[in-house]
Amino acid sequence: MSKYLKLYGWLWESFGDRPFSLGEFKAVFPSPQHKKIIFDLVKLGYIKRVNRGEYRVIEPKKFVHEIVEKNLKQKDILEKADRKYAFCDNDAVTIWTGGYYWTGFTRGFKPVHIEVLEGDLKWWMDFFKRNGVEFALEGKSRTLFGLTYILHPKKDFRVEKKDNVFVVPLGETVDFCMKNRLNYEPALEYLDEHYRLGLLEKYEHIIH
């Protein structure tokens, strides 16, 4: 637990949800750098400025909610990337079905699967670290939570543009569904009907 997080707990214990002044903060928490501490607390989202020289501690429930909201907003971080990538796996299914089929997530874990070039892997890792974004390599064992980018390194891969986003081709998405058909049968049926792929006739003995 960081010192600032501990201090946040004592701030709430000391002031609750009532406003407090810089002077009150100095009186309760002796510090030679009280202005810097206040600045850091505001920047980290533990407190907010309500008036000139007056602050308020963010309510714990709201603070936790804002952590989740900030994490979820990172779904647009790829707009800043200048390297080749394509949504794949669950996300490709969602994109090719026009949002009809969503799966592969839980209440506490929302992965975003993207293929990236093996040669760009270090760049992607630095990119996510620099922007404070959670990420993990495909198949690596670790605790995963919230919005997390799952990187699938490839020597090369094909990319198509669907609904203004980069995604692996439809054929690869269908193959992914077929390999996991117990979970993706509704998606296969949608793709078959929407894109007239003839999947049901071809794979009827597999699907049913």
C-alpha positions as CSV (number, residue, x, y, z in Angstrom):
1,M,0.0,0.0,0.0
2,S,1.4,3.4,-1.0
3,K,2.0,6.2,1.5
4,Y,-0.5,8.4,-0.4
5,L,-3.2,5.7,-0.1
6,K,-2.6,5.5,3.6
7,L,-2.7,9.2,3.9
8,Y,-6.0,9.2,2.0
9,G,-7.4,6.9,4.6
10,W,-6.4,9.2,7.4
11,L,-7.7,12.3,5.6
12,W,-11.1,10.7,5.4
13,E,-10.8,9.7,9.0
14,S,-9.9,13.2,10.0
15,F,-12.1,15.4,7.8
16,G,-14.8,13.1,6.4
17,D,-16.7,14.9,3.6
18,R,-16.4,18.4,5.1
19,P,-14.1,21.0,3.4
20,F,-10.7,21.7,5.0
21,S,-8.1,24.4,4.6
22,L,-4.4,24.2,3.9
23,G,-3.9,25.4,7.5
24,E,-6.0,22.6,8.9
25,F,-4.1,20.1,6.8
26,K,-0.8,21.4,8.3
27,A,-2.2,21.3,11.8
28,V,-3.3,17.7,11.5
29,F,-0.5,16.3,9.3
30,P,2.9,17.8,10.1
31,S,4.9,18.2,6.9
32,P,7.7,20.4,5.5
33,Q,6.1,20.1,2.0
34,H,2.4,20.5,2.7
35,K,1.8,22.4,-0.6
36,K,3.4,19.6,-2.6
37,I,1.5,16.9,-0.7
38,I,-1.8,18.7,-1.4
39,F,-0.8,19.1,-5.1
40,D,0.0,15.4,-5.3
41,L,-3.2,14.4,-3.6
42,V,-5.3,16.4,-6.0
43,K,-3.4,15.0,-9.0
44,L,-3.9,11.4,-7.7
45,G,-7.6,12.0,-7.3
46,Y,-7.7,11.6,-3.5
47,I,-8.9,15.1,-2.8
48,K,-10.4,18.0,-4.9
49,R,-10.1,21.8,-4.7
50,V,-13.5,23.3,-3.8
51,N,-12.5,26.9,-3.2
52,R,-9.3,29.0,-3.0
53,G,-7.2,27.2,-0.4
54,E,-10.0,24.8,0.5
55,Y,-10.2,21.1,-0.3
56,R,-12.5,18.1,0.2
57,V,-11.6,14.4,0.5
58,I,-13.2,12.3,-2.3
59,E,-15.8,9.9,-0.7
60,P,-14.3,6.4,-0.7
61,K,-17.2,4.9,-2.7
62,K,-16.9,7.6,-5.3
63,F,-13.1,7.3,-5.3
64,V,-13.3,3.6,-6.1
65,H,-15.9,4.2,-8.8
66,E,-13.7,6.8,-10.4
67,I,-10.8,4.3,-10.5
68,V,-13.0,1.9,-12.5
69,E,-14.3,4.7,-14.8
70,K,-10.8,5.9,-15.5
71,N,-9.7,2.4,-16.3
72,L,-12.6,1.8,-18.7
73,K,-11.9,5.1,-20.5
74,Q,-8.6,3.6,-21.6
75,K,-10.4,1.6,-24.2
76,D,-9.7,4.5,-26.6
77,I,-5.9,4.4,-26.0
78,L,-5.2,2.6,-29.3
79,E,-6.1,5.9,-31.1
80,K,-2.7,7.1,-29.9
81,A,-0.8,4.1,-31.2
82,D,1.2,4.3,-34.4
83,R,2.0,0.7,-34.8
84,K,0.2,-2.1,-36.6
85,Y,-2.5,-3.9,-34.6
86,A,-5.8,-5.7,-35.1
87,F,-8.5,-6.7,-32.7
88,C,-8.8,-10.5,-32.5
89,D,-10.5,-13.4,-30.7
90,N,-13.5,-12.2,-28.6
91,D,-13.2,-8.6,-29.8
92,A,-13.1,-9.6,-33.4
93,V,-16.3,-11.6,-32.9
94,T,-18.0,-8.6,-31.4
95,I,-16.8,-6.3,-34.2
96,W,-17.8,-8.7,-37.1
97,T,-21.2,-9.3,-35.5
98,G,-21.8,-5.6,-35.2
99,G,-22.0,-5.8,-31.4
100,Y,-24.5,-8.7,-31.5
101,Y,-22.3,-11.1,-29.7
102,W,-20.3,-10.2,-26.5
103,T,-18.5,-12.7,-24.4
104,G,-15.2,-13.5,-22.8
105,F,-15.4,-11.1,-19.9
106,T,-16.5,-11.0,-16.2
107,R,-17.7,-8.3,-13.9
108,G,-14.1,-7.7,-12.8
109,F,-12.1,-8.5,-15.9
110,K,-12.7,-7.0,-19.3
111,P,-9.9,-8.1,-21.7
112,V,-9.2,-6.4,-25.1
113,H,-7.5,-8.8,-27.4
114,I,-5.2,-7.4,-30.1
115,E,-2.6,-8.9,-32.4
116,V,0.7,-7.0,-32.6
117,L,4.0,-7.6,-34.5
118,E,6.6,-9.5,-32.5
119,G,9.1,-6.9,-33.5
120,D,6.9,-4.2,-32.0
121,L,6.3,-6.0,-28.7
122,K,8.7,-3.8,-26.6
123,W,7.2,-0.7,-28.1
124,W,3.7,-1.8,-27.1
125,M,4.8,-2.7,-23.6
126,D,6.5,0.7,-23.2
127,F,3.4,2.4,-24.7
128,F,1.0,0.8,-22.2
129,K,3.3,1.5,-19.2
130,R,3.8,5.1,-20.3
131,N,0.0,5.6,-20.4
132,G,-0.7,3.7,-17.2
133,V,-2.7,1.0,-19.0
134,E,-3.0,-2.6,-17.8
135,F,-1.7,-5.2,-20.3
136,A,-0.6,-8.8,-20.4
137,L,0.9,-11.2,-22.9
138,E,-1.3,-14.0,-24.2
139,G,-1.0,-17.1,-22.1
140,K,1.0,-15.5,-19.3
141,S,-0.1,-16.5,-15.8
142,R,-0.8,-13.4,-13.7
143,T,-3.7,-11.8,-11.8
144,L,-5.9,-9.9,-14.3
145,F,-8.5,-7.3,-13.6
146,G,-10.4,-4.4,-15.1
147,L,-9.8,-3.3,-18.7
148,T,-6.6,-5.2,-19.7
149,Y,-5.1,-5.4,-23.2
150,I,-4.1,-8.9,-24.1
151,L,-1.2,-8.9,-26.6
152,H,-1.0,-11.6,-29.2
153,P,2.5,-11.3,-30.8
154,K,2.7,-12.5,-34.4
155,K,5.5,-12.5,-37.0
156,D,2.9,-10.9,-39.3
157,F,-0.9,-10.8,-39.7
158,R,-3.6,-9.5,-41.9
159,V,-5.7,-6.5,-41.0
160,E,-9.1,-5.3,-42.3
161,K,-11.1,-2.2,-41.4
162,K,-14.6,-2.8,-40.1
163,D,-16.7,0.1,-38.7
164,N,-13.6,2.2,-38.6
165,V,-11.6,-0.1,-36.5
166,F,-8.7,-2.5,-37.3
167,V,-9.7,-6.2,-37.0
168,V,-8.4,-9.6,-38.2
169,P,-10.2,-10.8,-41.3
170,L,-13.7,-12.4,-41.2
171,G,-12.3,-15.8,-42.1
172,E,-10.0,-15.9,-39.1
173,T,-12.8,-14.8,-36.9
174,V,-15.0,-17.6,-38.1
175,D,-12.1,-20.1,-37.5
176,F,-11.8,-18.8,-33.9
177,C,-15.5,-19.4,-33.4
178,M,-15.3,-22.9,-34.9
179,K,-12.4,-23.8,-32.5
180,N,-14.6,-22.6,-29.6
181,R,-18.0,-23.4,-31.1
182,L,-19.6,-24.4,-27.8
183,N,-19.4,-20.8,-26.7
184,Y,-19.8,-19.2,-30.1
185,E,-22.6,-21.1,-31.9
186,P,-24.9,-18.0,-31.8
187,A,-22.1,-15.9,-33.3
188,L,-21.5,-18.5,-36.0
189,E,-25.2,-18.5,-36.9
190,Y,-25.2,-14.7,-37.1
191,L,-22.1,-14.5,-39.2
192,D,-23.4,-17.3,-41.5
193,E,-26.7,-15.4,-42.1
194,H,-25.3,-11.9,-42.2
195,Y,-22.4,-12.6,-44.6
196,R,-24.0,-15.6,-46.4
197,L,-21.1,-17.9,-45.7
198,G,-22.9,-21.2,-46.0
199,L,-21.5,-22.3,-42.6
200,L,-24.6,-24.2,-41.4
201,E,-24.6,-26.4,-44.4
202,K,-20.9,-27.0,-44.4
203,Y,-20.5,-27.6,-40.6
204,E,-24.0,-28.8,-39.8
205,H,-22.6,-32.1,-38.4
206,I,-20.1,-30.2,-36.2
207,I,-22.4,-27.4,-35.0
208,H,-25.4,-29.6,-34.3
